[in-house]
Amino acid sequence: MADVHAAERAAGRAKGAGAPVSAPRRGGRNLRTRLVEVAFLAPAVAYLLLFFGYPVVKNIVMGFQAYTTSTFYTGEAPWVGLDNYTAVLSSAVFDRALLNTVLFTAGSIVGQFVLGLAIAVFFRRRFPLSGFLRSLILLPWLIPMIAATAVWRWILDTDNGVLNRLLTLLPFVEVRPDWLTSTTLALVAVIGVNIWLGIPFNMTILYGGLQEIPDELYEAGALDGATGWRAFRHITWPMLRPVVTVVLVLGVVYTLKVLDVILGLTNGGPANSTQTIATLSYAVSFRQFDFGQGAALGNILVLLSLAFAVVYLRMNRRAVDE
């Protein structure tokens, strides 16, 4: 009996003595896991810092410097403080560019979102060739921007454009609108083209969100009389709200910095009627070669994007809480 108790005590001591040995092994495995995670994250972090972080910081610093073409030879960019911002904010073109930016962004977002949502809801019902037609709607998104604007510039041409030729075939229509050369119609034409380019993005994201809504909700709502518009208001829209938030925020941020569409169609004219902050920043930087003021305009555009994102996200969160 004594031998049995002695064996148990020996086993207990051996077990107790072996317990501390497993801790370093577990700690070693955790350390190796952390090192592997860091190794996988390091390239992505380095890429973000190099191609996103550095340009943003460099642009902010340039906004406070007299950065011109001579800087590339001398390496000197004197610190001017807020002079660049004072110059661009007091310029005669800035007020017009700011108003055009707001109108262009608001008109484009409303048109893209409404038409994209309507098309997405339409394609939620399956019918023959729905997949083929849905793929055709993606074509504006796939065409290179320069090629698309060149085609639209030909379509909207005053004398030989397809649109004006079709209008002349209609009864009681004798005028040929100057879509791209009129100070009152140029911005409308540019907004229309940008809406056409942005519909595929809105439709694709919203269609994906609609597919995630269970059909059981519509069946249960139909039993309570929620069909048609009522089903959209009380079922579709609340369930689609997170996707709508992503679409609107990304859409506004992207539209604020649209450059190629305007340059390809009107080049900011006529008489600055389609000049936005983005195109003005491009003109100041690469035509007047004042990179400091161009960077200041770019920083103002970034602040506008951040302000909209913060305000909209807070309003949307408050609406969800209520």
C-alpha positions in Angstrom: 0.0 0.0 0.0 2.9 2.3 0.9 4.4 1.6 -2.5 1.2 2.7 -4.2 1.1 6.0 -2.3 4.8 6.5 -3.1 4.1 5.9 -6.8 1.2 8.4 -6.8 3.3 11.1 -5.1 6.1 10.5 -7.6 3.6 10.8 -10.5 2.2 14.0 -9.0 5.7 15.5 -8.7 6.5 14.5 -12.2 3.3 16.1 -13.4 3.9 19.2 -11.5 7.4 19.4 -12.7 6.3 19.0 -16.3 3.7 21.7 -16.2 6.0 24.7 -16.5 7.7 23.1 -19.6 4.5 23.5 -21.7 4.2 27.2 -21.1 7.3 28.2 -23.1 6.2 26.0 -25.9 2.7 27.6 -26.0 4.4 31.0 -25.8 6.7 30.1 -28.6 3.8 29.0 -30.8 2.0 32.3 -30.1 5.2 34.3 -31.0 5.6 32.3 -34.2 2.0 33.0 -35.1 2.4 36.7 -34.5 5.5 36.8 -36.6 3.7 35.0 -39.5 0.8 37.5 -39.2 3.2 40.4 -39.3 5.0 39.0 -42.3 1.8 38.8 -44.2 0.7 42.3 -43.2 4.0 44.0 -43.8 3.8 44.1 -47.6 0.2 45.5 -47.5 1.2 48.1 -44.9 4.3 49.1 -46.8 2.3 49.4 -50.0 -0.3 51.6 -48.4 2.3 53.9 -46.7 4.3 54.2 -50.0 1.5 54.7 -52.5 -1.2 56.3 -50.3 0.3 57.7 -47.2 3.3 59.4 -48.7 1.4 61.2 -51.5 -1.2 62.5 -49.1 1.4 63.8 -46.7 3.5 65.2 -49.5 0.4 67.0 -51.0 -0.4 68.5 -47.6 3.2 69.8 -47.2 3.2 71.2 -50.7 0.1 73.2 -50.0 2.2 75.3 -47.6 5.2 75.7 -50.0 6.0 77.8 -53.0 6.4 74.6 -55.2 7.1 75.4 -58.8 9.1 74.0 -61.7 12.3 75.6 -60.4 11.9 73.4 -57.3 12.7 70.3 -59.5 16.1 71.8 -60.3 17.1 73.7 -57.2 15.3 71.4 -54.7 14.1 74.5 -52.8 10.5 75.1 -52.0 10.2 78.0 -49.6 7.6 77.8 -46.8 4.8 80.3 -47.5 2.3 79.3 -44.8 -1.3 79.9 -45.8 -0.5 82.1 -48.8 -1.5 79.3 -51.3 -4.8 78.9 -49.6 -5.4 82.6 -49.5 -4.6 82.9 -53.2 -6.9 80.1 -54.4 -9.8 81.1 -52.1 -9.7 84.7 -53.3 -9.3 83.9 -57.0 -12.2 84.9 -59.3 -12.7 81.3 -60.5 -12.9 79.6 -57.1 -16.5 80.6 -56.3 -17.7 79.4 -59.6 -15.7 76.2 -59.4 -17.0 75.5 -55.9 -20.6 76.0 -57.0 -20.0 73.8 -60.1 -18.5 71.1 -57.9 -21.6 71.0 -55.7 -24.0 71.0 -58.6 -22.0 68.4 -60.5 -21.7 66.1 -57.5 -25.3 66.4 -56.4 -26.8 66.0 -59.9 -24.6 63.1 -60.7 -25.2 61.2 -57.4 -29.0 61.7 -57.5 -29.2 60.6 -61.1 -26.8 57.6 -60.7 -28.4 56.4 -57.5 -32.1 56.7 -58.6 -31.6 55.1 -62.0 -29.2 52.5 -60.6 -31.7 51.5 -57.9 -34.6 51.4 -60.3 -32.6 49.1 -62.6 -31.5 46.9 -59.7 -35.1 46.5 -58.5 -36.2 45.7 -62.0 -33.6 43.0 -62.5 -34.4 41.5 -59.1 -37.2 39.7 -61.0 -35.8 36.9 -63.1 -36.9 36.8 -66.7 -35.4 35.5 -70.0 -32.2 37.2 -71.0 -32.0 39.1 -67.7 -28.4 38.1 -67.2 -27.4 39.1 -70.7 -29.1 42.5 -70.4 -27.6 43.1 -67.0 -24.1 42.4 -68.5 -24.8 45.0 -71.2 -25.5 47.7 -68.6 -21.9 47.2 -67.4 -20.5 48.3 -70.7 -20.2 52.0 -69.7 -18.2 50.9 -66.7 -15.8 48.8 -68.9 -15.2 51.3 -71.7 -12.0 53.5 -71.1 -13.0 56.9 -69.9 -11.2 58.8 -72.7 -12.9 56.7 -75.4 -16.3 57.2 -73.8 -15.9 60.9 -73.6 -14.7 61.1 -77.2 -17.9 59.2 -78.3 -20.1 61.5 -76.2 -18.4 64.6 -77.6 -19.3 63.4 -81.1 -22.9 62.6 -80.0 -23.4 66.0 -78.4 -21.8 68.0 -81.2 -24.0 70.9 -82.3 -23.8 70.5 -86.0 -23.1 66.9 -86.7 -24.0 65.2 -83.4 -26.4 62.3 -83.4 -28.5 63.8 -80.6 -29.3 67.0 -82.4 -30.0 65.1 -85.7 -32.5 63.0 -83.8 -34.1 66.1 -82.3 -34.5 67.7 -85.7 -36.6 64.7 -86.8 -39.1 65.4 -84.1 -42.1 67.7 -85.0 -42.0 71.3 -83.7 -38.3 71.1 -82.9 -36.2 73.4 -85.0 -33.3 74.5 -82.7 -30.1 72.7 -82.3 -28.9 73.0 -78.7 -25.3 73.9 -78.1 -24.7 71.1 -75.6 -21.0 71.6 -75.0 -20.5 75.2 -76.0 -23.4 76.9 -74.2 -22.7 78.3 -70.7 -26.1 77.2 -69.5 -26.2 73.7 -71.1 -22.6 72.5 -70.8 -22.8 71.6 -67.1 -26.1 69.8 -67.7 -24.5 67.8 -70.5 -21.5 66.9 -68.4 -23.7 65.7 -65.6 -25.7 63.6 -68.0 -22.6 61.9 -69.3 -21.3 61.3 -65.8 -24.7 59.8 -64.8 -24.4 57.4 -67.7 -21.0 56.4 -66.6 -21.9 55.9 -63.0 -25.2 53.8 -63.4 -23.4 50.4 -63.7 -21.5 50.9 -60.4 -24.7 51.8 -58.5 -26.7 49.1 -60.1 -24.2 46.4 -59.4 -23.7 47.2 -55.7 -27.4 47.8 -55.1 -28.4 44.6 -57.0 -26.0 42.6 -54.8 -27.6 44.1 -51.7 -31.1 43.2 -53.0 -30.0 39.6 -53.5 -29.2 39.4 -49.8 -32.8 40.2 -48.7 -34.6 37.0 -47.9 -37.7 36.3 -49.9 -39.5 35.2 -46.7 -39.7 38.8 -45.6 -41.7 39.7 -48.8 -43.9 36.7 -48.4 -44.6 37.6 -44.7 -45.2 41.3 -45.7 -47.6 40.3 -48.5 -49.8 38.6 -45.9 -50.0 41.9 -44.1 -50.8 43.8 -47.3 -47.2 45.1 -47.8 -46.8 44.8 -51.6 -45.5 47.1 -54.3 -44.4 50.5 -52.9 -45.2 49.5 -49.3 -42.9 46.5 -49.6 -40.2 48.7 -50.9 -40.6 51.2 -48.1 -41.0 48.9 -45.2 -38.8 45.9 -46.3 -36.5 46.7 -49.1 -35.2 50.2 -48.0 -34.5 49.3 -44.3 -32.7 46.2 -45.3 -30.8 48.0 -48.1 -29.7 50.9 -45.9 -26.1 49.7 -45.2 -25.5 49.1 -48.9 -27.0 52.5 -49.7 -24.5 54.1 -47.3 -21.6 52.5 -49.0 -22.8 53.5 -52.5 -23.5 57.1 -51.6 -20.3 57.7 -49.7 -18.1 56.1 -52.4 -20.1 57.8 -55.1 -19.6 61.3 -53.6 -15.9 60.8 -52.9 -15.4 59.6 -56.5 -17.5 62.2 -58.1 -15.8 65.1 -56.3 -12.5 64.2 -57.9 -13.9 63.5 -61.4 -11.4 65.0 -63.9 -11.2 63.1 -67.1 -14.9 63.3 -68.0 -14.9 67.1 -67.8 -11.5 67.5 -69.5 -12.6 65.2 -72.3 -15.9 67.0 -73.0 -15.5 70.7 -72.3 -12.0 71.2 -70.8 -13.6 73.2 -68.0 -15.3 75.7 -70.5 -17.0 77.5 -71.9 -16.1 80.5 -69.7 -15.4 78.2 -66.7 -19.1 77.0 -66.7 -17.9 73.4 -66.1 -14.9 74.2 -64.1 -14.8 72.3 -60.8 -12.2 72.3 -58.0 -10.7 69.1 -59.4 -10.2 70.6 -62.9 -9.1 73.9 -61.4 -6.4 72.1 -59.4 -5.3 70.3 -62.6 -5.1 73.6 -64.5 -3.2 75.4 -61.8 -0.7 72.6 -61.4 -0.1 71.4 -64.9 -0.8 74.6 -67.0 0.3 77.4 -64.7 2.9 75.0 -63.0 2.1 76.3 -59.6 2.1 73.0 -57.7 1.7 74.7 -54.3 -1.6 76.3 -55.1 -2.7 73.1 -57.0 -1.9 71.1 -53.9 -3.9 73.5 -51.8 -6.9 73.0 -54.0 -6.5 69.2 -53.8 -6.4 69.5 -50.0 -9.6 71.5 -50.0 -11.2 68.8 -52.1 -10.1 66.2 -49.6 -11.6 68.2 -46.7 -14.9 68.4 -48.6 -15.0 64.7 -49.1 -14.2 64.0 -45.4 -16.8 66.5 -44.3 -19.5 64.9 -46.4 -18.5 61.4 -45.2 -18.6 62.3 -41.5 -21.9 64.3 -41.7 -23.7 61.6 -43.8 -22.5 58.7 -41.6 -23.6 60.5 -38.5 -27.0 61.4 -40.0 -27.5 57.8 -41.2 -26.5 56.4 -37.8 -29.0 58.7 -36.1 -31.7 57.7 -38.4 -31.0 54.0 -37.7 -31.0 54.6 -34.0 -34.4 56.3 -34.2 
